[in-house]
Amino acid sequence: MDSYPYSEWARLIGVPVEVRLDHRTVRSGVVDNAMPDSSAVWLAGDAAGGRELFTAADGYELWISPRQLGGRLCYKMAASQLEGAPRLG
């Protein structure tokens, strides 16, 4: 599946993302928390490293991609927050 840049970071809490800088992925992980104005985001600590802060002012971008799930849900992502995205249910 394709990845998409997403600028409303405050809506991505709990969502797996890629953090990119200058078109290169610098870290992947789950958003632990974000500033309400989407100026900064914290990725949860995992095997790749501890909890880490990334800021929009430093040029970081968050990219999201759909992930296929089993059961009644087809995809999990921030689709409900993307403009023009189809609604499940």
Contacts in CASP RR format, 6 or more apart in sequence:
PFRMAT RR
TARGET T0000
AUTHOR 0000-0000-0000
METHOD contacts of the structure
MODEL  1
MDSYPYSEWARLIGVPVEVRLDHRTVRSGVVDNAMPDSSAVWLAGDAAGG
RELFTAADGYELWISPRQLGGRLCYKMAASQLEGAPRLG
1 65 0 8 1.000
1 66 0 8 1.000
1 67 0 8 1.000
1 68 0 8 1.000
2 65 0 8 1.000
3 18 0 8 1.000
3 63 0 8 1.000
3 64 0 8 1.000
3 65 0 8 1.000
4 63 0 8 1.000
4 64 0 8 1.000
4 65 0 8 1.000
4 82 0 8 1.000
5 20 0 8 1.000
5 61 0 8 1.000
5 62 0 8 1.000
5 63 0 8 1.000
6 12 0 8 1.000
6 17 0 8 1.000
6 62 0 8 1.000
6 63 0 8 1.000
6 64 0 8 1.000
6 78 0 8 1.000
6 81 0 8 1.000
6 82 0 8 1.000
7 38 0 8 1.000
7 56 0 8 1.000
7 61 0 8 1.000
7 62 0 8 1.000
8 38 0 8 1.000
8 81 0 8 1.000
9 31 0 8 1.000
9 34 0 8 1.000
9 35 0 8 1.000
9 38 0 8 1.000
9 39 0 8 1.000
9 40 0 8 1.000
9 41 0 8 1.000
9 56 0 8 1.000
9 62 0 8 1.000
10 34 0 8 1.000
10 35 0 8 1.000
10 36 0 8 1.000
10 37 0 8 1.000
10 38 0 8 1.000
11 78 0 8 1.000
11 81 0 8 1.000
12 31 0 8 1.000
12 34 0 8 1.000
12 41 0 8 1.000
12 62 0 8 1.000
12 64 0 8 1.000
12 78 0 8 1.000
13 31 0 8 1.000
13 32 0 8 1.000
13 33 0 8 1.000
13 34 0 8 1.000
14 30 0 8 1.000
14 31 0 8 1.000
14 32 0 8 1.000
15 30 0 8 1.000
15 31 0 8 1.000
15 64 0 8 1.000
15 77 0 8 1.000
15 78 0 8 1.000
16 28 0 8 1.000
16 29 0 8 1.000
16 30 0 8 1.000
16 64 0 8 1.000
16 67 0 8 1.000
17 28 0 8 1.000
17 29 0 8 1.000
17 30 0 8 1.000
17 31 0 8 1.000
17 43 0 8 1.000
17 62 0 8 1.000
17 63 0 8 1.000
17 64 0 8 1.000
18 25 0 8 1.000
18 27 0 8 1.000
18 28 0 8 1.000
18 29 0 8 1.000
18 62 0 8 1.000
18 63 0 8 1.000
18 64 0 8 1.000
18 65 0 8 1.000
19 25 0 8 1.000
19 26 0 8 1.000
19 27 0 8 1.000
19 28 0 8 1.000
19 29 0 8 1.000
19 41 0 8 1.000
19 43 0 8 1.000
19 54 0 8 1.000
19 60 0 8 1.000
19 61 0 8 1.000
19 62 0 8 1.000
19 63 0 8 1.000
20 26 0 8 1.000
20 60 0 8 1.000
20 61 0 8 1.000
20 62 0 8 1.000
20 63 0 8 1.000
21 58 0 8 1.000
21 59 0 8 1.000
21 60 0 8 1.000
21 61 0 8 1.000
25 63 0 8 1.000
26 60 0 8 1.000
27 43 0 8 1.000
27 48 0 8 1.000
27 52 0 8 1.000
27 54 0 8 1.000
28 48 0 8 1.000
29 43 0 8 1.000
29 44 0 8 1.000
29 46 0 8 1.000
29 48 0 8 1.000
30 43 0 8 1.000
30 44 0 8 1.000
30 46 0 8 1.000
31 41 0 8 1.000
31 42 0 8 1.000
31 43 0 8 1.000
31 44 0 8 1.000
31 62 0 8 1.000
32 42 0 8 1.000
32 43 0 8 1.000
32 44 0 8 1.000
32 45 0 8 1.000
32 51 0 8 1.000
33 41 0 8 1.000
33 42 0 8 1.000
34 40 0 8 1.000
34 41 0 8 1.000
34 42 0 8 1.000
35 41 0 8 1.000
38 56 0 8 1.000
39 55 0 8 1.000
39 56 0 8 1.000
39 57 0 8 1.000
40 53 0 8 1.000
40 54 0 8 1.000
40 55 0 8 1.000
40 56 0 8 1.000
41 53 0 8 1.000
41 54 0 8 1.000
41 55 0 8 1.000
41 60 0 8 1.000
41 62 0 8 1.000
42 51 0 8 1.000
42 52 0 8 1.000
42 53 0 8 1.000
42 54 0 8 1.000
43 51 0 8 1.000
43 52 0 8 1.000
43 54 0 8 1.000
44 51 0 8 1.000
45 51 0 8 1.000
45 52 0 8 1.000
54 60 0 8 1.000
54 62 0 8 1.000
64 77 0 8 1.000
64 78 0 8 1.000
65 77 0 8 1.000
66 75 0 8 1.000
66 76 0 8 1.000
66 77 0 8 1.000
66 79 0 8 1.000
67 75 0 8 1.000
67 76 0 8 1.000
67 77 0 8 1.000
68 74 0 8 1.000
68 75 0 8 1.000
69 75 0 8 1.000
69 76 0 8 1.000
73 88 0 8 1.000
74 88 0 8 1.000
75 88 0 8 1.000
79 85 0 8 1.000
79 86 0 8 1.000
79 88 0 8 1.000
80 87 0 8 1.000
80 88 0 8 1.000
END
